[in-house]
Amino acid sequence: MSHTPPNAQTDATLDPLDWEAFRALAHRMLDDSLNHTRSLSERPAWTPVPAAVRRAIAEEPLPMEAQGERAVYEQFLEQVLPYTNGARSGRFFGWVQGNGTPLGMMADMLASGMNAHLAGFNDAPRLVELRVIAWVAELMGFPQGSSGLLMSGGSMANYLGLAVARNARAGYDFRKFGALGGPRLMVYASTEAHSWAQKGVEMLGLGQDSLRKVPVDVELRVSVETMRAMIEADRAAGLRPVCVIGTAGTVNSGVTDDLEALADLAAAERLWFHVDGAFGALARLSPALAPLVKGIERADSLALDLHKWIYLPYEVACVLIRDPVAHRDAFALTPSYLRDEGRGAIAGGLVFADLGPELTRSFKALKVWMSFKAQGVDAFAEIIEQNVAQARAFAERIATVPGIEISVPVAMNIAVWRYVPVGFTDEQCDALNQELLLRIQETGLAVPSGSHVHGRYVIRTCITNHRTRWADLVAFADGIPLLARSIEQAMRAA
Ligand SMILES: *Cc1c(COP(=O)(O)O)cnc(C)c1O
């Protein structure tokens, strides 16, 4: 502990001691990053982390002493940068992920450089986020004056929509009494809904039993009539239905529930209508695809990702809430240390902090604002259409391979398929396709992912990828038969 008085020569700071040296390194970082992105097509879709790298990172002791920017940057280049899950590659088709964009990366850097605090101060970043939310609302057909908030991801955006639904339709002051204030609150979603719905009711204090998982029809859309019957039975049993959840683009197969029918059901039952449109909502950007998600504009709340089918770097998503009063009522709380002074840096209040659980928030809006303006929303619509056309054409191509079955007709941008050799049981097919998936990934051919549809193991080729060229899909499709047949032969021999 030093007792010397403060002094301009010795005051510590984290700014560079040598700005020119730092500038040179920073320029190198930027060049390397752009070069790496530019050469992605020359690399395998995914490369596993080598054991030595794993150890080097996992076992490093806490660094109390400086190693220097240059040294840690070299380590990053060698040990971190090459070993991602592959999502930036044009041959990544797993789960539902975006690739990031160079402009989005630069915007994130600028936002980080500004270190703007998006609780909602009297500043320009606040205006940018408000504009971005209004643009997204317009794209989704929500009325002017709708509320919304940028969130870190689709899960968070969905939780937020459900939190507002819960408070708005509980029938009592949920903020004051919690779940103890009245009958059990009930929420309805299909068995194909994303796992956020269960986590949501758990986290929002309702409990798992508050989520009714409603069966789907053969096309994997929620059975609206069964949902209606469940709502009525729950009411009769003294429970309180609050929210109907529809999905625009399910994670498994890209299928969209009948959103018009769900909106009608919610209206008739006076329930909140929430739509999870994590990626599917973005189909609305294309006039040709918008009919696929018709009815989305009738939602009371809508969650969508901008880091999936708008391809921006993680993280950014948006939740829209039709009723701005219900939105504020769910979260607004202003202690004296955050009071709006009417003038100065906090004038106008902390608008965003009043609309969600977070106080300090990053300037995620900048990458959306810059990308929409620089590239134009039509460019995104065009690539979304391209992805849908690619998924359809890919399914047609692999359907010609003997033994390959398309498990679900391509509804949007996801082809769901499996290899079914003659004479194999369902269980053998499940095992074969699991192995096939892993070989496709491990050989670096491509990165699709697996799931279950209608109870059987399937491989998903999900295209939310602005780097995918038709040649990538051809290479992937044409690489499948060899891998599939070698597993088949090994299984027959065993
Ligand atoms: C990805 C996804 C989510 C979750 O979004 P995150 O951004 O990963 O949190 C929710 N619902 C659907 C349909 C999704 O595809």
The ligand as a Tripos MOL2 file, in Angstrom:
@<TRIPOS>MOLECULE
LIG
   15    15     1     0     0
SMALL
NO_CHARGES

@<TRIPOS>ATOM
      1 C1        -32.4950  -20.0860  -31.3750 C.3       1 LIG1
      2 C2        -33.9010  -20.1380  -30.9530 C.ar      1 LIG1
      3 C3        -34.2960  -19.6610  -29.6980 C.ar      1 LIG1
      4 C4        -33.2950  -19.1600  -28.6950 C.3       1 LIG1
      5 O1        -32.6240  -18.0000  -29.1570 O.3       1 LIG1
      6 P1        -31.1520  -17.6570  -28.6350 P.3       1 LIG1
      7 O2        -30.7810  -16.4630  -29.4270 O.co2     1 LIG1
      8 O3        -30.3000  -18.8520  -28.9580 O.co2     1 LIG1
      9 O4        -31.2450  -17.4140  -27.1770 O.co2     1 LIG1
     10 C5        -35.6430  -19.6890  -29.3940 C.ar      1 LIG1
     11 N1        -36.5490  -20.1560  -30.2600 N.ar      1 LIG1
     12 C6        -36.2180  -20.6310  -31.4850 C.ar      1 LIG1
     13 C7        -37.2870  -21.1140  -32.4150 C.3       1 LIG1
     14 C8        -34.8700  -20.6340  -31.8700 C.ar      1 LIG1
     15 O5        -34.5300  -21.0940  -33.0780 O.3       1 LIG1
@<TRIPOS>BOND
     1     1     2 1
     2     2     3 ar
     3     2    14 ar
     4     3     4 1
     5     3    10 ar
     6     4     5 1
     7     5     6 1
     8     6     7 2
     9     6     8 1
    10     6     9 1
    11    10    11 ar
    12    11    12 ar
    13    12    13 1
    14    12    14 ar
    15    14    15 1
@<TRIPOS>SUBSTRUCTURE
     1 LIG1         1 GROUP 0 **** ****
